[in-house]
């Protein structure tokens, strides 16, 4: 057999073996990547990783380093010393992602060594500021240091301000701090309510900042009481609870709208007009035409037919179904 054929056979065997290893590795990765996506780390997959060769291939099919995967499992199963050894045994196989620094920050956070956690979280954030995890780790450390100024600067210069998650993390980091720059925080809370009108989490946490957590919580208790009274057709008490909720927390337009609907049922139309106008002015979600329909009903009862027809047309244009029949009956 010629030397060339021997070399060719040897190379074929090496390539076949390496392909087999890669195939087995990627097959093993399926369950592990599933764990990462769900953030639920199974002991079975942890044991598989313990007994796997993570040097080849050293990257997963998603580009995530194998040693970082293993270190994350070690962190989740409280083997912090083992995780440090895994991460420090060599150079990161994908340094651009700054996964190593992010995991080191997580380890030191769990160990209560916050200076080191801050140090590594800052490296990770400075290199990839649009990564949600890096941003969350860094501002958590800034919040621990009560550094409101730096939290504000970090958020204001962020190019990810259109992402709802960044706003939520920002508000979570500042809500319980001594707010020397409360004017900036308050203005951002107002901006967030306008920017993300349908995000309930942002709505609540921004309300906590602008109104106060206790008042917001109490307003929703009163609102639930109002709903119960409304369902029992006790419209007088229902409107009282909705109005009280609105007075505590005027940022939630649904309080004034529900107060108006209860007042209409209680035949207090002039008061209902007041709260419906407040509802329309402060509305924080796409208009569904309900408040305009309520105003039309009030104006019909108050014998102001021209205004009634105007609001019925507005309500109909917003596809509020009850307005269609009412318009045909009351407006020629």
Secondary structure, DSSP 8 states (H G I E B T S, - for coil): --HHHHHHHHHHHHHHHHHHHHHHHHHHHHHHHHHHHHT---HHHHHHHHTS--SSS-B-TTS-BHHHHHHHHHHHTT-HHHHHHHHHSS--TTGGGTHHHHHHHHHHHHTT-HHHHHHHHHHHHHH-TT-HHHHHHHHHHHHHTT-HHHHHHHHHT-TTTTSHHHHHHHHHHHTTS--TTHHHHHHHHHHHHHHTTT-HHHHHHHHHHHH-HHHHHHHHHHHHHHHHHHHTT-HHHHHHHHHHHHHH-TT-HHHHHHHHHHHHHTT-HHHHHHHHHHHHHH--S---SHHHHHHHHHHHHTT-HHHHHHHHHHHHHTT-THHHHHHHHH--
